[in-house]
């Protein structure tokens, strides 16, 4: 299971980038832009970024609140 590490602003930014990359992929007929667009779209919908996971960054406020609250499960 993928642990969420992207907050809402990050998700919106990734969704916007994915749409722009998809338009570029269609316009230029580029498989590379299409692959990047689909991966960015996946990141936006799953709230998960592989780079953030590798460096230990977390922008998700819900996960941060659970970590700081000892009563949260």
Residue frames relative to the residue before (quaternion, step in Angstrom):
aa qw qx qy qz dx dy dz
X 1.0000 0.0000 0.0000 0.0000 0.00 0.00 0.00
X 0.3877 -0.7233 0.5290 0.2161 3.54 -1.01 0.85
X 0.3270 -0.7449 0.5521 0.1827 3.55 -0.83 1.02
X 0.4625 -0.6969 0.4752 0.2732 3.58 -0.77 1.04
X 0.0617 0.8076 -0.5837 0.0572 3.56 -0.91 0.95
X 0.6349 0.4737 -0.3372 0.5086 3.60 1.25 0.36
X 0.3441 -0.7388 0.5470 0.1910 3.57 -0.90 0.95
X 0.7524 -0.4116 0.2790 0.4320 3.56 -1.33 0.06
X 0.6622 0.4869 -0.3459 0.4524 3.68 0.80 -0.76
X 0.6433 0.5221 -0.3135 0.4640 3.59 1.04 -0.75
X 0.6396 0.5229 -0.3183 0.4650 3.56 1.04 -0.79
X 0.6563 0.5041 -0.3105 0.4676 3.58 0.96 -0.88
X 0.6381 0.5218 -0.3198 0.4671 3.58 0.99 -0.82
X 0.6768 0.4870 -0.2933 0.4677 3.60 0.90 -0.89
X 0.6285 0.5259 -0.3350 0.4650 3.58 1.04 -0.72
X 0.6437 0.5133 -0.3131 0.4734 3.58 1.00 -0.82
X 0.6556 0.5009 -0.3045 0.4760 3.58 0.94 -0.88
X 0.6426 0.5305 -0.3244 0.4477 3.59 0.98 -0.83
X 0.6564 0.5012 -0.3114 0.4701 3.59 0.96 -0.83
X 0.6588 0.4989 -0.3112 0.4693 3.59 0.96 -0.84
X 0.6552 0.4990 -0.3099 0.4750 3.60 0.99 -0.80
X 0.6272 0.5271 -0.3364 0.4643 3.59 1.05 -0.71
X 0.6430 0.5044 -0.3204 0.4791 3.59 0.99 -0.80
X 0.6440 0.5119 -0.3126 0.4749 3.58 1.00 -0.81
X 0.6457 0.5292 -0.3171 0.4500 3.58 0.97 -0.85
X 0.6682 0.4812 -0.2994 0.4820 3.58 0.98 -0.83
X 0.6766 0.5089 -0.2948 0.4431 3.57 0.92 -0.93
X 0.7744 0.3401 -0.1683 0.5062 3.58 0.91 -0.95
X 0.3213 -0.7573 0.4914 0.2859 3.58 1.33 -0.22
X 0.3400 0.7564 -0.4658 0.3086 3.52 0.95 1.04
X 0.3680 -0.7324 0.5364 0.2013 3.56 -0.76 1.10
X 0.6189 0.5526 -0.3440 0.4396 3.58 1.08 -0.68
X 0.6675 0.4796 -0.2983 0.4853 3.59 0.91 -0.90
X 0.6242 0.5321 -0.3369 0.4622 3.59 1.07 -0.70
X 0.6590 0.5007 -0.3098 0.4680 3.60 0.92 -0.86
X 0.6572 0.4968 -0.3092 0.4751 3.60 0.95 -0.84
X 0.6336 0.5345 -0.3206 0.4583 3.56 1.04 -0.80
X 0.6821 0.4848 -0.2911 0.4636 3.59 0.87 -0.90
X 0.6495 0.5024 -0.3208 0.4721 3.59 1.01 -0.76
X 0.6546 0.4994 -0.3095 0.4757 3.60 0.97 -0.83
X 0.6238 0.5232 -0.3278 0.4792 3.59 1.07 -0.73
X 0.6230 0.5314 -0.3257 0.4726 3.59 1.02 -0.80
X 0.6519 0.5128 -0.3111 0.4640 3.58 0.93 -0.89
X 0.6614 0.5149 -0.3125 0.4469 3.58 0.93 -0.88
X 0.7213 0.4430 -0.2623 0.4633 3.60 0.86 -0.87
X 0.7224 0.4214 -0.2494 0.4882 3.60 1.06 -0.64
X 0.3242 -0.7637 0.4880 0.2712 3.63 1.28 -0.23
X 0.5818 0.5644 -0.3558 0.4652 3.55 1.07 0.75
X 0.0637 -0.7820 0.6200 0.0092 3.56 -0.98 0.92
X 0.4447 -0.7171 0.4723 0.2549 3.56 -0.71 1.07
X 0.6439 0.5189 -0.3311 0.4544 3.59 1.00 -0.76
X 0.6340 0.5142 -0.3289 0.4748 3.59 0.99 -0.81
X 0.6485 0.5155 -0.3238 0.4571 3.58 0.98 -0.77
X 0.6626 0.5203 -0.3080 0.4420 3.58 0.96 -0.83
X 0.7554 0.3576 -0.2115 0.5067 3.59 1.00 -0.77
X 0.5166 -0.6851 0.3883 0.3362 3.59 1.28 -0.02
X 0.4348 0.6925 -0.4663 0.3375 3.59 1.16 0.45
X 0.0282 -0.7878 0.6153 -0.0002 3.56 -1.11 0.72
X 0.1300 -0.8070 0.5744 0.0444 3.59 -0.67 1.14
X 0.5202 0.6566 -0.4073 0.3638 3.58 1.25 -0.12
X 0.3511 -0.7741 0.4802 0.2167 3.63 -0.44 1.14
X 0.5988 0.5685 -0.3754 0.4210 3.62 1.05 -0.58
X 0.6717 0.4850 -0.2943 0.4763 3.57 0.90 -0.89
X 0.6404 0.5214 -0.3273 0.4592 3.59 1.01 -0.76
X 0.6525 0.5060 -0.3174 0.4664 3.60 0.99 -0.78
X 0.6334 0.5224 -0.3333 0.4635 3.59 1.00 -0.73
X 0.6507 0.5243 -0.3175 0.4482 3.58 1.00 -0.78
X 0.7240 0.4428 -0.2448 0.4689 3.59 0.98 -0.84
X 0.6939 0.4465 -0.2653 0.4988 3.60 1.20 -0.47
X 0.3212 -0.7827 0.4949 0.1984 3.62 -0.41 1.12
X 0.6498 0.5226 -0.3246 0.4463 3.63 1.17 -0.40
X 0.5662 0.5970 -0.3942 0.4094 3.60 1.19 -0.32
X 0.3363 -0.7507 0.5369 0.1873 3.53 -1.08 0.77
